[in-house]
Amino acid sequence: MCFQSAVELTSSDDGLVEGFLWAKAQALAYVFTGDPVGDWYEASLPARAAFCMRDVAHQSTGAHILGLAGHTRNMLGKFAEHISPQRDWCTYWEINRHNQPAPVDYRNDQDFWYNLPANFDLLDCCYRQYLWSGDQTYLEHPVFRNFYDKTVNEYVQTWDKDGDGIPEHYPHYGSRGIATYNEQVAHPLVGGDLIATQCAAYEAYAKLLEWAGPDQASAEWRQRAHQLRRTYGDAWWSAQAQCFASYRLQDGSFAFGVTGVTNYFPLYFGLIDNEAKARAALEREIEQRAQRNVEERSYLPELFYAYGRDELAYGELIEQMSPTYARRDYPEVSYAVLGTLAVGMMGIAPDASTQTVTTRSHLTPAAAWVEMAHVPVFANQLRVKHYGTNVTEFTNEVGAPLFWRATFPGHFATLLIDNVAQLAQQGANLHGQPESWVILPIAEGASHTVTTP
């Protein structure tokens, strides 16, 4: 039985609609049930009938848009339950439909493939899944709680041999404990993507501790995340080259000039808090984007939207949806497209801890209007429609009352709520872009429109 998804996208931009319909159909073709592993979707090379940690972490938002929150929870739980001291607090890198570690990556507990950013990436994914779903499993279930605790404690302690707080790789490890997701470089000590995911995991862990109940330890993990930011922002930056290092080598020196996951992950996870350095890093990734493989490029449209490069993001998104795009059938592409449409273009950002949904249009002149309907958020379904970047309609189609944070680019003293002016709040987003917003309670079935003056 094929899984049915209610989510819809309509727009004045026919190409965007066509791309969405392809992505939805393609992603749903990779959804399975009834196997020993339980409900799952393809998140690896299709011929393997398996799901990989990195791919699941990235595909999870697109999967949620399709209504696959239960599938994702099952898959994340499978990874979480297999964290083990026999594997030095790694879990299985890739699990197949038979509920076994994929044989291509695993022979035994001493001989298996593992990229060290994976535990951190997965922890951050669980945090983001809670934001979207409000599923208390991510806060309370002992399997997940154990995975979080072991990841930030024993996992780091085991792989951090030099005591600097960051796991590292040594050549005799082979493929068991690679220090980056970039598998083409031989034995770097640490990759920039490792620090980015570790910092994100610490910040996510602090939040998860708070939401599970009062816990003073959350401040400690925020401080550790802050220290990682300082280490990367200072030690990994070259003032002469005006760029960040890609790797730290075995002799402790830094390697520059290689772009890709080691350089865009610090941007993707918001590791870089210096705006000038972030802009410089982003420009290098923009210049080199056509050289990225299909997995790496699938991150770029959402990244470009996050940093306000909306037209560039739209062009990259359209290219990845095109029938001529090489390896478009790789599962990550269709799932990433769906996630980017919701998070990037439509700017939908839920927070289950406050029952608040933020929207912020990133439309370009290519689309006069775009609407996403039946979007699953918490236990609700929502409809969001943007007209350009200055009019947004929001409907709580089904579900309990929630709060809508209607956000717009630029600073405005007032915003019009159903044509009635109201004082707006002003500030900047995480990347320094000016914004204005109002927060409205939205009852079930209610619909409101907010407009800039």
C-alpha positions as CSV (number, residue, x, y, z in Angstrom):
1,M,0.0,0.0,0.0
2,C,1.4,3.4,-1.1
3,F,1.7,6.1,1.5
4,Q,-0.5,9.1,0.7
5,S,0.5,12.7,1.5
6,A,-1.9,15.6,1.8
7,V,0.6,18.4,1.4
8,E,0.0,20.6,-1.7
9,L,1.8,23.5,-3.4
10,T,0.2,25.9,-5.8
11,S,1.7,29.0,-7.4
12,S,1.7,31.5,-10.2
13,D,5.0,29.8,-11.2
14,D,4.2,26.7,-13.2
15,G,7.8,25.5,-13.1
16,L,7.8,25.6,-9.3
17,V,4.5,23.6,-9.2
18,E,5.9,21.0,-11.6
19,G,9.0,20.6,-9.6
20,F,7.1,20.2,-6.4
21,L,4.9,17.5,-7.9
22,W,7.9,15.6,-9.1
23,A,9.6,15.9,-5.7
24,K,6.5,14.7,-3.9
25,A,6.0,11.7,-6.2
26,Q,9.7,10.8,-6.2
27,A,10.0,11.0,-2.4
28,L,6.9,8.9,-1.8
29,A,8.2,6.2,-4.1
30,Y,10.9,5.6,-1.5
31,V,8.5,5.1,1.4
32,F,8.1,1.5,2.8
33,T,6.2,-0.3,5.5
34,G,5.8,-3.9,6.6
35,D,9.6,-4.7,6.7
36,P,11.4,-6.1,9.8
37,V,12.8,-2.6,10.4
38,G,9.4,-1.0,10.6
39,D,8.2,2.1,8.7
40,W,11.1,3.7,6.8
41,Y,12.1,5.6,3.7
42,E,15.1,5.3,1.5
43,A,18.0,7.5,2.6
44,S,21.0,6.0,0.9
45,L,21.9,4.7,-2.5
46,P,18.5,3.2,-3.7
47,A,19.9,-0.2,-4.5
48,R,20.9,-0.7,-0.9
49,A,17.3,-0.6,0.5
50,A,18.7,1.1,3.6
51,F,18.9,4.4,5.4
52,C,22.1,6.2,6.4
53,M,22.6,8.6,9.4
54,R,23.7,11.6,7.4
55,D,21.0,11.2,4.8
56,V,18.2,10.7,7.3
57,A,19.3,13.8,9.3
58,H,19.1,15.9,6.1
59,Q,15.9,14.3,4.6
60,S,13.9,14.4,7.9
61,T,12.3,17.9,7.3
62,G,11.1,17.0,3.8
63,A,9.8,13.7,5.2
64,H,7.9,15.6,7.9
65,I,6.3,17.8,5.2
66,L,5.0,14.6,3.6
67,G,3.5,13.4,6.8
68,L,6.3,10.9,7.6
69,A,7.0,11.9,11.1
70,G,6.3,8.4,12.4
71,H,8.7,6.9,9.9
72,T,11.4,9.3,10.9
73,R,10.9,8.7,14.6
74,N,11.2,4.9,13.9
75,M,14.4,5.3,11.9
76,L,16.0,7.7,14.4
77,G,15.1,5.3,17.2
78,K,16.8,2.5,15.4
79,F,20.0,4.5,15.3
80,A,19.7,5.6,18.9
81,E,19.1,2.1,20.3
82,H,22.3,0.7,18.8
83,I,24.7,3.2,20.4
84,S,27.2,0.9,22.1
85,P,30.5,0.9,24.1
86,Q,31.6,-2.0,21.9
87,R,31.6,0.4,19.0
88,D,33.2,3.2,21.0
89,W,29.7,4.8,21.4
90,C,29.0,4.8,17.7
91,T,25.8,3.3,16.4
92,Y,25.2,1.7,13.0
93,W,26.1,4.1,10.1
94,E,23.5,2.5,7.8
95,I,20.6,0.2,8.6
96,N,18.7,-1.9,6.0
97,R,15.1,-3.0,5.6
98,H,15.9,-6.2,7.4
99,N,16.8,-4.3,10.6
100,Q,20.5,-5.1,10.2
101,P,23.5,-2.9,9.7
102,A,24.1,-2.7,6.0
103,P,26.7,-5.3,5.1
104,V,28.5,-2.9,2.7
105,D,29.4,-0.7,5.7
106,Y,29.6,-3.1,8.6
107,R,31.5,-6.4,9.1
108,N,31.8,-6.4,12.9
109,D,32.2,-4.0,15.9
110,Q,35.9,-3.5,15.1
111,D,35.5,-3.1,11.3
112,F,32.8,-0.7,10.1
113,W,32.4,2.6,8.3
114,Y,31.7,5.6,10.5
115,N,31.9,9.4,10.0
116,L,32.3,11.2,13.4
117,P,29.9,14.1,12.7
118,A,27.1,11.5,12.5
119,N,26.1,11.2,16.2
120,F,26.0,15.0,16.5
121,D,24.0,15.4,13.3
122,L,21.5,12.9,14.5
123,L,21.1,14.5,17.9
124,D,20.4,17.9,16.2
125,C,17.9,16.1,13.9
126,C,16.0,14.8,16.9
127,Y,15.8,18.3,18.3
128,R,14.5,19.7,14.9
129,Q,11.9,16.8,14.7
130,Y,10.6,17.9,18.1
131,L,10.3,21.5,17.0
132,W,8.2,20.4,14.1
133,S,6.2,17.6,15.7
134,G,6.0,18.3,19.4
135,D,6.4,14.5,19.8
136,Q,7.3,14.0,23.5
137,T,9.1,10.8,22.5
138,Y,12.2,12.9,21.7
139,L,12.2,14.4,25.2
140,E,11.2,11.5,27.3
141,H,11.9,8.1,25.8
142,P,14.9,6.4,27.5
143,V,16.4,5.2,24.2
144,F,16.6,8.8,22.9
145,R,17.7,10.2,26.2
146,N,20.5,7.6,26.5
147,F,21.6,8.4,22.9
148,Y,21.8,12.1,23.7
149,D,23.7,11.6,27.0
150,K,26.2,9.1,25.6
151,T,26.8,11.3,22.5
152,V,27.8,14.5,24.3
153,N,29.7,12.6,27.1
154,E,31.2,9.1,26.4
155,Y,31.3,9.5,22.6
156,V,33.3,12.7,22.8
157,Q,35.6,11.4,25.6
158,T,36.3,8.2,23.6
159,W,37.2,9.9,20.3
160,D,38.9,13.0,21.8
161,K,42.4,11.6,22.3
162,D,44.3,14.9,22.6
163,G,41.9,16.4,25.2
164,D,40.9,19.5,23.3
165,G,37.2,18.7,23.5
166,I,36.9,17.8,19.8
167,P,36.9,14.2,18.5
168,E,39.7,13.5,16.0
169,H,40.8,10.8,13.6
170,Y,44.1,9.0,13.3
171,P,45.2,7.0,10.2
172,H,45.2,3.6,11.9
173,Y,41.5,4.0,12.5
174,G,40.9,3.4,8.8
175,S,37.2,4.0,8.0
176,R,36.1,3.5,11.6
177,G,35.9,7.1,12.8
178,I,36.4,9.5,9.8
179,A,36.7,13.1,11.0
180,T,34.5,14.5,8.3
181,Y,31.6,13.7,5.9
182,N,34.0,14.4,3.0
183,E,35.3,10.9,2.3
184,Q,37.6,11.9,-0.5
185,V,40.4,13.3,1.6
186,A,42.8,10.8,3.3
187,H,42.9,11.0,7.1
188,P,42.4,14.6,8.2
189,L,42.6,15.0,11.9
190,V,39.4,17.2,12.2
191,G,37.0,18.6,9.6
192,G,35.2,21.9,9.8
193,D,31.9,20.0,9.5
194,L,32.7,18.0,12.6
195,I,33.0,21.1,14.7
196,A,29.8,22.5,13.2
197,T,27.7,19.5,14.0
198,Q,29.2,19.1,17.5
199,C,28.3,22.7,18.3
200,A,24.8,22.3,17.0
201,A,24.4,19.1,19.0
202,Y,25.5,20.8,22.2
203,E,23.0,23.6,21.7
204,A,20.3,21.1,20.9
205,Y,21.1,19.1,23.9
206,A,20.9,22.2,26.1
207,K,17.4,22.8,24.8
208,L,16.3,19.2,25.2
209,L,17.4,19.2,28.8
210,E,15.4,22.4,29.4
211,W,12.2,21.0,27.8
212,A,12.5,17.7,29.6
213,G,12.5,19.6,33.0
214,P,14.5,22.1,35.0
215,D,18.1,21.3,34.5
216,Q,21.0,23.6,35.4
217,A,23.3,21.6,33.2
218,S,21.9,23.2,30.1
219,A,24.1,26.3,30.7
220,E,27.2,24.1,30.6
221,W,26.4,22.8,27.2
222,R,25.7,26.3,25.8
223,Q,29.1,27.3,27.2
224,R,30.8,24.4,25.4
225,A,29.0,25.3,22.2
226,H,30.3,28.9,22.7
227,Q,33.8,27.6,23.1
228,L,33.6,25.6,19.8
229,R,32.4,28.8,18.0
230,R,35.4,30.7,19.4
231,T,37.9,28.0,18.5
232,Y,36.6,27.7,14.9
233,G,36.1,31.5,14.5
234,D,39.6,32.3,15.6
235,A,41.9,29.4,15.1
236,W,40.4,28.2,11.8
237,W,40.3,31.6,10.1
238,S,43.0,32.9,7.9
239,A,43.1,36.7,7.7
240,Q,45.5,36.5,4.8
241,A,43.4,34.2,2.7
242,Q,40.1,35.6,4.0
243,C,38.7,32.1,4.4
244,F,38.3,29.3,6.9
245,A,40.4,26.1,6.8
246,S,38.7,23.0,5.5
247,Y,40.6,20.6,7.7
248,R,43.1,20.3,10.5
249,L,45.9,17.9,9.4
250,Q,47.6,15.2,11.3
251,D,50.6,17.5,12.2
252,G,48.1,20.1,13.6
253,S,48.4,22.5,10.6
254,F,45.5,23.7,8.6
255,A,44.5,22.9,5.0
256,F,42.8,25.7,3.0
257,G,41.3,25.9,-0.4
258,V,39.1,22.9,-0.4
259,T,35.4,23.8,-0.4
260,G,32.4,21.6,0.2
261,V,30.8,20.0,3.3
262,T,33.8,21.0,5.5
263,N,33.1,24.6,4.7
264,Y,29.4,24.9,4.2
265,F,28.4,22.9,7.2
266,P,29.7,25.7,9.5
267,L,27.4,28.0,7.5
268,Y,24.5,25.5,7.4
269,F,24.6,25.0,11.2
270,G,25.2,28.6,12.0
271,L,28.6,28.0,13.6
272,I,30.0,31.3,12.2
273,D,28.7,34.3,14.2
274,N,31.0,36.9,12.6
275,E,29.0,38.4,9.7
276,A,32.0,39.5,7.6
277,K,33.6,36.0,7.9
278,A,30.3,34.3,7.2
279,R,29.8,36.4,4.0
280,A,33.3,35.6,2.9
281,A,32.7,31.8,3.5
282,L,29.4,32.0,1.7
283,E,30.8,33.7,-1.4
284,R,33.4,30.9,-1.7
285,E,30.7,28.2,-1.6
286,I,28.7,30.1,-4.2
287,E,31.7,30.2,-6.5
288,Q,32.3,26.5,-6.2
289,R,28.7,25.2,-6.0
290,A,28.7,23.6,-9.5
291,Q,31.6,21.4,-8.4
292,R,29.7,19.8,-5.6
293,N,28.3,16.3,-5.9
294,V,24.6,15.6,-5.8
295,E,24.6,15.0,-2.0
296,E,26.4,18.2,-1.2
297,R,24.4,20.4,-3.6
298,S,21.1,19.2,-2.0
299,Y,22.0,21.4,1.0
300,L,22.7,24.6,-0.9
301,P,19.2,26.0,-1.8
302,E,18.2,26.0,1.9
303,L,21.6,27.5,2.9
304,F,21.2,30.3,0.3
305,Y,17.7,31.1,1.5
306,A,18.9,31.3,5.1
307,Y,21.5,33.9,4.2
308,G,19.1,36.0,2.2
309,R,20.4,35.0,-1.3
310,D,16.9,34.3,-2.5
311,E,17.3,34.5,-6.2
312,L,20.4,32.4,-6.1
313,A,18.5,29.9,-3.9
314,Y,15.6,29.8,-6.3
315,G,17.9,29.2,-9.3
316,E,19.6,26.4,-7.6
317,L,16.3,24.9,-6.5
318,I,14.9,25.0,-10.0
319,E,18.0,23.4,-11.4
320,Q,17.8,20.5,-8.9
321,M,14.2,19.9,-9.8
322,S,14.9,19.8,-13.5
323,P,14.6,16.5,-15.4
324,T,18.1,17.1,-16.8
325,Y,19.7,17.3,-13.3
326,A,22.2,14.5,-13.0
327,R,21.2,11.8,-10.4
328,R,18.0,13.6,-9.6
329,D,16.6,10.3,-8.5
330,Y,19.0,10.1,-5.5
331,P,16.5,10.1,-2.5
332,E,18.2,13.1,-0.8
333,V,17.4,15.4,-3.7
334,S,13.6,15.1,-3.7
335,Y,13.4,15.2,0.1
336,A,15.7,18.2,0.3
337,V,13.6,20.0,-2.3
338,L,10.5,19.5,-0.2
339,G,12.3,20.7,2.9
340,T,13.7,23.7,1.1
341,L,10.3,24.8,-0.2
342,A,8.8,24.8,3.3
343,V,11.8,26.1,5.3
344,G,13.7,28.1,2.8
345,M,11.2,29.6,0.3
346,M,8.1,29.8,2.6
347,G,10.2,30.4,5.8
348,I,8.0,28.1,7.9
349,A,9.8,27.5,11.3
350,P,7.7,25.8,14.0
351,D,8.7,25.7,17.7
352,A,6.7,23.1,19.6
353,S,8.0,24.3,23.0
354,T,6.0,27.5,22.6
355,Q,3.4,26.3,20.0
356,T,4.5,29.0,17.7
357,V,4.9,28.9,13.9
358,T,7.0,31.6,12.2
359,T,6.6,32.4,8.5
360,R,8.8,34.6,6.4
361,S,8.5,34.9,2.6
362,H,11.6,34.4,0.4
363,L,9.8,34.7,-2.9
364,T,11.5,36.2,-5.9
365,P,9.9,38.0,-8.9
366,A,9.7,34.6,-10.6
367,A,6.7,33.8,-8.5
368,A,4.0,36.4,-7.7
369,W,2.5,34.0,-5.1
370,V,3.0,30.6,-3.6
371,E,0.8,28.6,-1.3
372,M,1.5,25.5,0.7
373,A,-1.6,23.7,2.1
374,H,-2.1,20.8,4.5
375,V,1.4,21.3,6.0
376,P,1.7,19.1,9.1
377,V,3.0,21.0,12.1
378,F,2.6,19.7,15.7
379,A,-0.8,18.0,15.6
380,N,-2.2,20.6,13.2
381,Q,-2.4,21.2,9.4
382,L,-1.6,24.6,8.2
383,R,-2.0,26.7,5.0
384,V,0.5,29.4,4.2
385,K,0.3,31.7,1.2
386,H,2.8,34.5,0.4
387,Y,2.2,37.3,-2.2
388,G,5.7,38.5,-2.9
389,T,7.4,39.3,0.4
390,N,4.9,41.8,1.8
391,V,1.6,39.8,2.2
392,T,1.0,36.5,4.0
393,E,-2.2,34.6,4.6
394,F,-2.1,32.0,7.4
395,T,-4.8,29.4,8.1
396,N,-4.9,26.9,11.0
397,E,-6.8,24.3,8.9
398,V,-7.0,21.6,11.6
399,G,-5.7,21.4,15.2
400,A,-5.5,23.2,18.5
401,P,-5.0,26.9,18.7
402,L,-1.4,28.1,18.2
403,F,0.6,31.3,17.7
404,W,1.6,32.7,14.4
405,R,4.7,34.9,14.2
406,A,4.2,36.7,10.9
407,T,7.7,38.0,9.9
408,F,8.7,40.3,7.0
409,P,12.1,41.5,5.7
410,G,12.9,45.1,6.7
411,H,12.0,47.3,9.5
412,F,8.4,48.5,9.8
413,A,6.9,50.5,12.7
414,T,3.5,48.8,12.1
415,L,2.1,45.9,10.2
416,L,-1.5,45.5,9.0
417,I,-3.5,42.6,10.5
418,D,-6.6,42.0,8.4
419,N,-6.1,45.7,7.3
420,V,-5.9,47.0,10.8
421,A,-2.5,48.6,11.8
422,Q,-0.7,47.2,14.8
423,L,2.7,48.0,16.3
424,A,5.3,45.6,15.0
425,Q,8.4,44.3,16.8
426,Q,11.7,44.8,15.0
427,G,15.1,43.0,15.1
428,A,17.4,40.9,13.1
429,N,17.5,37.2,12.3
430,L,20.4,34.9,13.1
431,H,22.3,36.1,10.1
432,G,21.9,39.8,10.7
433,Q,19.0,40.5,8.3
434,P,16.5,43.1,9.5
435,E,13.0,41.8,10.2
436,S,9.7,43.0,11.6
437,W,7.0,40.8,13.0
438,V,3.7,40.4,15.0
439,I,2.6,37.4,16.9
440,L,-1.1,36.4,16.7
441,P,-3.1,33.6,18.3
442,I,-4.8,31.5,15.6
443,A,-7.8,29.3,16.6
444,E,-8.7,26.1,14.7
445,G,-10.2,27.0,11.4
446,A,-9.2,30.7,11.6
447,S,-7.5,32.5,8.8
448,H,-5.7,35.9,9.0
449,T,-3.7,38.1,6.6
450,V,-0.7,40.3,7.6
451,T,0.6,42.9,5.2
452,T,3.4,45.4,5.3
453,P,2.3,49.1,5.1
